[in-house]
Amino acid sequence: MAFVDQQVRRLLGKGIHHYGLIEDRDRIAVGVSGGKDSMLLLWLLRERLRRVPISYELIAVHVDPGFDGESADRLEAFFKQEGFRYEIIPTDHGPRAHGPENRENPCFLCARLRRSVLFRKARELGCPKIALGHNQDDMIETFLMNICYGAQVAGMMPKQKFFEGAITVVRPLALVPAQSILRACKNLGLPILPTNCPSAAKNQRAEIRNMLEGLFRKNSKVRGNIYHAMSNINLEYLPKGLPARGRRGLRTEDRGLRTEERVPT
């Protein structure tokens, strides 16, 4: 394989150290969909073991959503070729989420179902940590989605505990822009498997992403400014909250948007 992108390696390490994501002797389930983010995350976390004074164990976990043409076989071939320990879990989450009874917000249900399966598998494997491939653009998009569609200032955490600390979700790529991840995957020759999800290009996240891409093209500082704004909140210049009835117009799926975290690619 080609060289490791130094910018991506540096930002990965900075995120891990700044947010305290990985410790010595950790046993980590890495959620791998087959897209650029999760494939690079899996590869980089193993590559990092050669350079750091700690040791940790990685287990790749792929939750197959069950769309026709999904490439679980190609992922399994990659895991075997690279010598990763892995688990592949077949499901019908994708078709069920897009069924006639759930046409309004298939992404919310699909993400929730896959997250539930991933958590159960991690506990079964004895992995108290789950690493997901959400990148900096994902963090920014979720932040703006919650503002625009969920009427709340909230986002994804680089490190988040669930079940009273029994499971910790970490996002080591939180500081890495999406475009840098794509470049690194190409340099390394990593396979990027396409998604067959019918909602991939027409959901609320895609709308926010299109808006942001225009802003990023005009001013390269916008991406970093929005990310820093998430932890630089000046409450003195924000209005007092409205009564609860002001949120009644929100759809059920919008009120729950903060937990509808995209399954990383």
C-alpha positions in Angstrom: 0.0 0.0 0.0 1.0 3.7 -0.5 2.1 6.1 2.2 -0.1 7.1 5.1 -1.4 10.6 4.8 0.5 12.6 7.5 -2.3 15.2 8.0 -4.9 12.5 8.6 -2.5 10.6 10.9 -1.8 13.8 12.9 -5.5 14.7 13.3 -6.4 11.2 14.3 -3.8 11.2 17.0 -4.8 14.7 18.1 -8.4 13.6 18.5 -7.5 10.5 20.4 -5.3 12.3 22.8 -7.4 15.5 23.2 -10.7 13.6 23.9 -9.1 10.6 25.7 -10.6 8.0 23.3 -8.3 5.0 23.5 -6.3 3.6 26.5 -3.9 0.8 27.1 -5.5 -2.7 26.9 -8.7 -1.5 25.3 -10.8 -4.0 23.5 -12.5 -2.1 20.7 -15.3 -3.1 18.3 -14.9 -1.0 15.1 -18.2 -0.5 13.2 -17.4 -1.0 9.5 -19.9 -0.3 6.8 -17.5 -0.6 3.9 -17.5 3.1 3.1 -14.5 5.4 3.2 -14.7 6.6 6.8 -15.0 3.2 8.6 -12.5 1.5 6.2 -9.9 4.1 6.9 -10.6 4.2 10.6 -10.0 0.4 10.9 -6.8 0.5 8.9 -5.4 3.6 10.8 -6.2 2.2 14.2 -4.2 -0.9 13.4 -1.4 1.1 11.8 -1.2 3.3 14.9 -0.3 0.2 17.1 3.1 0.2 15.5 3.9 3.7 16.7 2.3 4.1 20.2 3.5 2.7 23.6 0.2 1.1 24.4 -1.6 -1.9 23.1 -5.3 -2.5 22.2 -7.4 -5.1 20.4 -9.6 -4.4 17.4 -12.5 -6.4 16.1 -14.3 -5.3 12.9 -18.1 -5.5 13.1 -20.2 -5.1 10.0 -24.0 -4.9 10.3 -25.3 -5.7 6.9 -28.5 -3.6 6.3 -29.9 -6.2 3.9 -30.3 -4.2 0.7 -29.9 -6.2 -2.6 -26.4 -6.0 -3.8 -24.8 -5.2 -0.4 -21.1 -6.3 -0.4 -20.7 -8.3 2.8 -18.7 -10.9 0.8 -16.3 -8.3 -0.4 -15.8 -7.0 3.1 -15.2 -10.4 4.4 -12.6 -11.0 1.7 -10.9 -7.7 2.8 -10.9 -8.6 6.5 -9.4 -12.0 5.7 -6.8 -10.6 3.4 -5.7 -8.0 5.9 -5.8 -10.4 8.9 -8.5 -8.5 10.9 -10.7 -10.3 13.3 -14.2 -9.7 12.3 -17.9 -10.3 12.7 -20.6 -9.9 10.0 -24.2 -9.7 11.1 -26.9 -10.0 8.4 -30.1 -8.0 9.0 -33.2 -6.7 7.2 -33.0 -3.2 8.7 -32.7 -1.3 5.4 -35.8 -2.8 3.7 -37.8 -2.7 7.0 -36.9 1.0 7.5 -38.0 1.8 4.0 -41.2 -0.2 4.3 -44.7 1.3 3.7 -45.3 1.8 7.5 -42.2 4.0 7.9 -41.9 6.2 4.8 -41.5 9.5 6.7 -38.0 8.9 8.2 -36.3 5.6 7.2 -32.9 6.9 8.2 -33.9 7.3 11.9 -35.3 3.8 12.2 -32.4 2.1 10.3 -29.8 3.9 12.3 -31.5 3.0 15.6 -31.8 -0.7 14.6 -28.2 -1.0 13.5 -26.9 0.8 16.5 -28.8 -1.6 18.8 -27.4 -4.6 17.0 -23.9 -3.2 17.1 -24.2 -2.5 20.9 -25.4 -6.1 21.6 -22.6 -7.6 19.5 -20.0 -5.4 21.3 -21.1 -6.6 24.7 -21.2 -10.2 23.4 -17.6 -9.8 22.2 -16.5 -8.3 25.5 -15.8 -4.9 23.9 -16.6 -2.0 26.2 -15.6 0.5 23.5 -17.1 0.9 20.0 -15.2 3.0 17.5 -17.3 4.7 14.7 -16.0 6.5 11.7 -17.9 9.8 11.9 -15.6 12.5 10.5 -15.5 16.3 11.2 -18.0 17.0 8.4 -20.5 14.5 10.0 -20.1 16.2 13.4 -20.9 19.6 11.8 -23.8 18.3 9.7 -25.4 16.7 12.8 -25.0 20.0 14.7 -26.8 22.0 12.0 -29.4 19.3 11.4 -30.4 19.5 15.1 -30.6 23.3 14.8 -32.6 23.3 11.6 -34.9 20.3 12.1 -34.7 19.4 15.8 -35.0 22.9 17.3 -32.0 22.2 19.7 -28.3 23.0 19.9 -26.8 19.5 20.0 -24.5 17.2 18.1 -22.4 14.1 18.3 -19.8 13.6 21.0 -16.2 12.4 20.2 -16.6 10.2 23.3 -20.0 9.2 24.7 -21.0 6.7 27.4 -24.1 4.5 27.3 -25.8 2.1 29.7 -24.2 3.8 32.8 -20.7 3.5 31.3 -21.0 -0.2 30.2 -20.4 0.9 26.6 -18.4 3.9 25.4 -18.7 5.1 21.8 -15.6 6.9 20.4 -15.1 8.8 17.2 -11.4 9.0 16.5 -11.9 10.8 13.1 -13.8 13.7 14.7 -11.1 16.2 13.7 -10.6 14.8 10.1 -12.4 16.5 7.2 -14.3 14.2 4.8 -12.2 15.2 1.8 -8.9 14.3 3.6 -10.4 10.8 4.4 -11.2 10.3 0.7 -7.7 11.3 -0.3 -6.1 9.0 2.3 -8.3 6.0 1.1 -7.1 6.5 -2.4 -3.5 6.8 -1.4 -3.7 3.6 0.6 -5.7 1.7 -2.1 -8.4 0.9 0.4 -11.6 -0.5 -1.2 -14.6 1.8 -0.8 -17.9 -0.1 -1.2 -20.9 1.8 -2.6 -24.1 2.0 -0.6 -27.4 0.8 -2.0 -29.5 2.7 0.4 -32.3 4.5 -1.6 -32.3 7.4 0.8 -28.6 8.1 0.8 -28.8 11.2 -1.6 -32.2 12.6 -0.6 -32.4 12.9 3.1 -32.1 15.9 5.4 -28.4 15.3 5.9 -27.8 15.5 2.2 -29.6 18.9 2.1 -27.3 20.2 4.9 -24.2 18.8 3.2 -25.0 20.5 0.0 -25.5 23.8 1.7 -22.2 23.4 3.6 -20.2 22.5 0.5 -21.1 25.8 -1.0 -19.9 27.6 2.2 -16.7 25.6 2.4 -15.9 26.5 -1.3 -16.3 30.2 -0.6 -14.3 30.3 2.7 -12.0 27.5 3.9 -12.2 28.7 7.5 -16.0 28.0 7.8 -15.6 24.2 8.5 -13.2 24.9 11.5 -15.3 27.8 12.7 -18.5 25.8 12.9 -16.7 22.9 14.7 -15.1 25.2 17.3 -18.5 26.9 17.8 -19.9 23.7 19.2 -17.7 24.0 22.2 -17.6 27.9 22.4 -21.2 28.8 23.4 -21.9 32.2 24.8 -25.1 31.9 26.7 -25.2 35.6 27.4 -26.0 36.3 23.8 -28.7 33.6 23.3 -32.4 34.2 24.0 -34.3 32.7 26.9 -36.1 29.5 26.0 -39.7 29.5 24.8 -42.4 27.6 26.6 -42.7 23.9 25.7 -45.7 24.5 23.5 -43.3 26.2 21.0 -42.0 22.7 20.0 -45.4 21.1 19.3 -45.1 21.7 15.6 -42.0 19.4 15.4 -42.6 16.0 13.9 -41.7 13.0 16.2 -38.7 12.1 14.1 -37.4 15.7 14.3 -37.7 15.7 18.1 -35.5 12.6 18.2 -33.0 13.8 15.6 -30.2 14.1 18.1 -30.1 10.4 18.5 -30.4 9.7 14.8 -26.6 9.7 14.3 -25.6 8.7 10.8 -24.1 5.2 10.5 -20.7 6.2 9.3 -19.5 5.1 5.9 
